Amino acid sequence: MTKKYNDALWPTMSYFTGTYTDLDYPFKPLNPRIDFLFHSPDIKTLKAEVVKAGPSDHYPVKAVFGLN
């Protein structure tokens, strides 16, 4: 994916934030990031973040895009 599309969270600090929260020990400290927003190089990310809220076992990824 990253050869053709850009990760909306790069280069924000949320890039390193895990999005899956329902893991038991010994994996709990990892909180892996398994949710992504990819976009074509024709647009740019104006703002992006992992929203650490909600009842799900995943945190949502939110982004605002604009034209390059």
Contacts in CASP RR format, 6 or more apart in sequence:
PFRMAT RR
TARGET T0000
AUTHOR 0000-0000-0000
METHOD contacts of the structure
MODEL  1
MTKKYNDALWPTMSYFTGTYTDLDYPFKPLNPRIDFLFHSPDIKTLKAEV
VKAGPSDHYPVKAVFGLN
1 36 0 8 1.000
1 38 0 8 1.000
2 38 0 8 1.000
4 40 0 8 1.000
5 38 0 8 1.000
5 39 0 8 1.000
5 40 0 8 1.000
5 41 0 8 1.000
6 38 0 8 1.000
6 39 0 8 1.000
6 40 0 8 1.000
6 41 0 8 1.000
6 45 0 8 1.000
7 15 0 8 1.000
7 36 0 8 1.000
7 37 0 8 1.000
7 38 0 8 1.000
8 36 0 8 1.000
8 37 0 8 1.000
8 38 0 8 1.000
8 39 0 8 1.000
8 45 0 8 1.000
8 48 0 8 1.000
8 61 0 8 1.000
8 63 0 8 1.000
8 65 0 8 1.000
9 15 0 8 1.000
9 17 0 8 1.000
9 36 0 8 1.000
9 37 0 8 1.000
9 45 0 8 1.000
9 48 0 8 1.000
9 49 0 8 1.000
9 50 0 8 1.000
9 61 0 8 1.000
9 63 0 8 1.000
12 48 0 8 1.000
12 49 0 8 1.000
14 48 0 8 1.000
14 49 0 8 1.000
14 50 0 8 1.000
14 61 0 8 1.000
15 33 0 8 1.000
16 33 0 8 1.000
17 31 0 8 1.000
17 33 0 8 1.000
17 50 0 8 1.000
17 52 0 8 1.000
17 59 0 8 1.000
18 31 0 8 1.000
18 32 0 8 1.000
18 33 0 8 1.000
18 34 0 8 1.000
18 50 0 8 1.000
18 59 0 8 1.000
19 31 0 8 1.000
19 32 0 8 1.000
19 33 0 8 1.000
19 34 0 8 1.000
19 35 0 8 1.000
19 50 0 8 1.000
19 58 0 8 1.000
19 59 0 8 1.000
19 60 0 8 1.000
19 61 0 8 1.000
20 31 0 8 1.000
20 32 0 8 1.000
20 33 0 8 1.000
20 34 0 8 1.000
20 35 0 8 1.000
20 57 0 8 1.000
20 58 0 8 1.000
20 59 0 8 1.000
21 31 0 8 1.000
21 57 0 8 1.000
21 58 0 8 1.000
21 59 0 8 1.000
22 57 0 8 1.000
23 30 0 8 1.000
23 31 0 8 1.000
23 32 0 8 1.000
33 50 0 8 1.000
34 58 0 8 1.000
35 50 0 8 1.000
35 58 0 8 1.000
35 59 0 8 1.000
35 60 0 8 1.000
35 61 0 8 1.000
36 61 0 8 1.000
37 48 0 8 1.000
37 61 0 8 1.000
37 63 0 8 1.000
39 45 0 8 1.000
39 63 0 8 1.000
39 65 0 8 1.000
41 68 0 8 1.000
42 67 0 8 1.000
42 68 0 8 1.000
43 65 0 8 1.000
43 66 0 8 1.000
43 67 0 8 1.000
43 68 0 8 1.000
44 65 0 8 1.000
44 66 0 8 1.000
44 67 0 8 1.000
44 68 0 8 1.000
45 63 0 8 1.000
45 64 0 8 1.000
45 65 0 8 1.000
45 66 0 8 1.000
46 63 0 8 1.000
46 64 0 8 1.000
46 65 0 8 1.000
46 66 0 8 1.000
47 63 0 8 1.000
47 64 0 8 1.000
48 61 0 8 1.000
48 62 0 8 1.000
48 63 0 8 1.000
48 64 0 8 1.000
49 61 0 8 1.000
49 62 0 8 1.000
49 63 0 8 1.000
50 59 0 8 1.000
50 60 0 8 1.000
50 61 0 8 1.000
50 62 0 8 1.000
51 59 0 8 1.000
51 60 0 8 1.000
51 61 0 8 1.000
51 62 0 8 1.000
52 59 0 8 1.000
53 59 0 8 1.000
END
